[in-house]
Amino acid sequence: MSESSVLEQATERPVTRLARALPYLVLFGGVMVAAAAAIMIRYAQAMEMPSITIAAGRLGLAAIILLPIAWSRAGNELRRLSRRDLLLGVASGVFLAVHFAAWISSLAYTSVASSVALVSTNPLWVALLSALLLRERPSLLTMAGVVLTITGSILIGISDSAGPDSGNALLGNLLALLGAFGGSIYFLVGRSLRRHVSVLAYIWLVYTSAAVVLLLMALAFAGTANPLTLFGGYPPLTYLLLLGLAVGPQLLGHTAFNWSLRYLSATFVTVALLGEPIGSAVLALILFGEWFAPLQLAGFVILLAGIAVAARGERGDQ
């Protein structure tokens, strides 16, 4: 073997390793950013902004920020989208709206840890629906990871039911589960579209559709037809929180998830998102004094174990 061939192989290996690791690194970064969402939402709720309005503001600002970028870089692609792809993108946005409306509302009734853990039970729904709709067969290791993560989420949810405010906690937990189901369909549709639609075109279409649905819901709940009335009269910090939700967890976090869907299975992406409850719960402990119950701690350990097992299963499939 010539010296030049040896040098080429030596330089290709690190590049190849980095290329293989990049989807995992991007997904990890997105999870870390998304973990701050529940904390910012709690602060906005404390300033008496309704949950649906928070969701509409988050997606609306994200869509507005994306508008010039998407149409300057992916305008031709958006104009050429088939009617089927347009309808699928809008449908994905509708289920994303359901996800945010239900989950953000749940944070007004139950703990941050339980809400974020239960809304992250997507792997159960995604694994089942992927087999039925996308004909994806998760490996045994991935399925074992799903079982572990679901078990951990259940333990965290049960720990809430023993509290003095268990009635409201039950409502919050059910809303979080509804958010999980909406998010699961959103990810499955995204998995299908991302195979041939760029991430920029996809996220603008989906975020805009979700923002329109959420705005209509917020106007209906507020009993007004004026969006200015809907968003007016709050302290300046509230609007900064909405902007932070749009730029951070939405544009950076969710875009990282959608980008990863092209390279990783929908089941693994949703399993990896279960790292979000850990970060959110730690932040809630520091900022709100929401201490962990023993059952919650056990659930977090099982969640992390599930993520590790599913990661090994994903690598084995590729």
N, C-alpha and C positions, 0 to 999 in steps of 0.2 A: 504494500500500500504506500502511495506517495505521501510526501510530507504535506502537500496541499490538501489531500483527501483527509488526513488526520485532523488538520486544522479546521476543515469544514465541519466534520462530525463533532468536534469539540465545541464549536460555536453554535451548532444547531441544537444540541441537547438542552442547554439552558433555555433557549428560546422555545423549544417544544414543551418543556416542563412548565414554563410560564404561561404558554397558550392554554395548556390543559388546566392549569390552576386558576386562570383568570375568571371563569364563570363562578367558581366557588368564592373567590376573593370579593368579586362585585356583589354577590348575594350576601355575604357576611357583612359588608359595609352597609348595604341597604337595611339589613335587620337591625344593626346598631342605631342607625338614624331613626328608623321607625319606632324604636323603643321609647323615644321621647314624646311620641304623639299623645299618648294617654295623659301625660303630665300637663302638656299644654292645653288639652281639652278640658281637664279638670279646672285649670285656672280660668279659662274662658267661661265655663259654667258657673264658677263662683262670682263672676261679674254679671250674672243673670242673662247671658245670651242663651237662647234655646238651643237644644242639641241639634235639631234639624237645620237651624240657621248656621250653626258652626260647620256642619257638614257641607251645606251649600256654599258657604264662604270659602272653605278649604278647596273644594273642587273648582269653584268658579274662578278664583284667583289663579289656580294652577293652569286652567284652560286659557285664561287671558295671557298669562306669561308665555305659554307655549305657542300662541297663535302666530306671531310673526316668524318665530323660528321654524315651526312646522311648515308653514306655507312657502317660506323662502327656500327651504331645503328639501321638502317632500311634497311640494304642491302638485307637481306632475303626477306623482304616484297617487295622491289623494283623488285627483280628478279622474284617474284611470281605474279606480277601484270598481269592481263589479257590484251589481245590486246585492248579490249574496253577501259579499264581504262587508258592504255598508250596513246591511241589516244585522249581520253578526256583530259588527262593532258597536252598533247602537244597543243591541241586546246585552252585550257585555257591559256597556255603560249602565244600563238599567239595573243589572244585578250588582254592579259596584255601588250604585246609589242605595240599594237595599242593604248592602253590607255596611256602609257608613252610617246610614240613618239608624239602623238597629243597634250597631255597636256603640256609637257615640251616645245614644240614648241610654244604653245599659250602664255607662259610667256614672250616671246620676243616681243609680240605685244600688250598685254593688261595688265591692272593692276593686281597685285597679288590677290587682293580681288575678282575681277570679275572672273579671271581665276579659282581660287580654288573653288569659289562658284558654277560656272557653271559646272565644272567637277564633282562636288558633287551632280548633279541632278540625280544620279543613282536611287533613290527611285522610280521615275516615271517609268523608264524602268524596274527595277527589279520587282515592284509590278505587272505590266502588264504581263511580261514574266513569272513570277512565277505562276500566275494563269493559263497561257496557257501551260507551259512546266512541272512545278513541281506540279501543282494542289494544290498550297498553297493558302488558302483564308485568306487574312489579315483581322483583326478585323476592326470594324468601327473606333475605336480610332486610330489604326495604319494608316488607310487610311486618316483620318483627319490630322494626323501628316504629311503624305506625301504631302497632298495639301498645308499645311502651309509652308513646307520646299521648295516646288517648287515655291510657290508665293514669298518667300523671295529671292530665287536665281534669279528669273526673275527681281525683283526690283533692285538687285545689278547689274545685267547685263545691264538693261536699263540705270542706272546711268552713265555707261561708254559711251553710245552712244551719249551723249550730249557734249563730250569733243572735243578739237581742233583736235585730232588725231583719229577721229571716224572711219576712213576707216581701219586703222590698228587694231583698237580695235574690229571692226566687225570680221575681219579675226581671231584674237585671240580668240574671244568668240565662233566662230564656231568650231575652233580647240578644245577648251575646251569641247564643247558639244560632239564632236566626241570621245574625251577621255572618257567622261561619258558613252557613249554607249558601248565602248570597255570594260570599267571597269565593267559594269553591267553584260555582258555575262560572264566575268571572274568570278565574284562572284556567278553567277547561276551555272556554271559548278562546281565551288569549293564546293558549297552547296551539290551537288549531290555526288561528290567524297568523301567528308569529312565524309559521313555517314559510310564509311567502309575502308577508307584509312587514315593512321596516318598523323598528321600534318607535321612531318618531311619528310616523303616520298613524300607527296603532294607538299610541297613548293619547295623541291629540283627539282622535275620534272618540275614544272611550271616555276620557276625562270630560270632554265637552258634553257628550250625551248624559253622563252621570250628573254633571253640574246643572243641566237644564231640568232633569227629573227632580233633583233635590231642591232647586229653586222653586219649582211649582209646588212641591210638597210643603216647603217652608211658608210660602205665601198662603196656601190653603190653611195651614195650622194657625197662622197669625191672623187670618181673616182680612187680608189686605191684598190689593193688586199692585201696590207700589213698592218696588224693591228698595227704594231709598228709605222708606219708613221701616222696612224690615231690618236694615243694617244701621240705622241711625240711632244716636243717643247713647252710645257706649263709651267707656273710658278709652283713651288712646292705646293703652296697653292691650286691650282686646283686639284691636285691628293688627297690632304687631304680632299677636299670637296667631291670628288667622294667616298672616303672611308667612310666619314661621312654619305653620302646618303645611302651607302650599309648597313652599320652597324645599323644606327639609323632608319630612316623612313622605309627602306626596310625590314631588318631582324627583328628588334624589332617591328616596327609599323605594317607592313603588315602581319607578322607572328601572331601577336595578333589578327588581323582581321580574318585570316584563322582559328585560333584556336577557336575563338568565334562562327564561323559558325556551329560548331558541336552542340552548345547549344542554339543558338539564330537564329531566322529566317533571311534569306538573306535580306528581306525588312528592318528589324530593324537595322541590322549591317550597311547597306548603309545609313539609316537615321541618325544613330549616327555619321557617318563619316562627316556629315554636321557641326559638331563642329570644323572641321579642318579649314574652311574659317575664323572663328572668330579668332583663334590663329594666323593664317598666316597674316591676315589683321592687327592685333595689332603689330606683329613683323615688318611688312612692314612700318607701321606708325612710329615706333621707329627708324628703321634702314635706311629707304629710304625716309622718310617724305611724304609718300603717304597718304594724309589726306582723311578722310571719307567725302563723299557727304551725304547730308541729306537722300537721297533715299537709300544709302548704309546702313546707321544706322538703318533705318526702316526695311530693309531687314534682317539685322543681328538679330534684336529683333524677327522677325517672324520666322527665322530659329531656334532660341533657343526654342521658343514656340513649334514649330513642333517636335523638338527632345523630349521635355518633354511629349507631348501628345502621341507620338509613343511609348515611354518607358512605359507609363501606359498601352497602348494597348497590348504591348508584354507581360507584366506581367499578364494581364488578360487572355491571351491565354494559359499560362502554368499552 
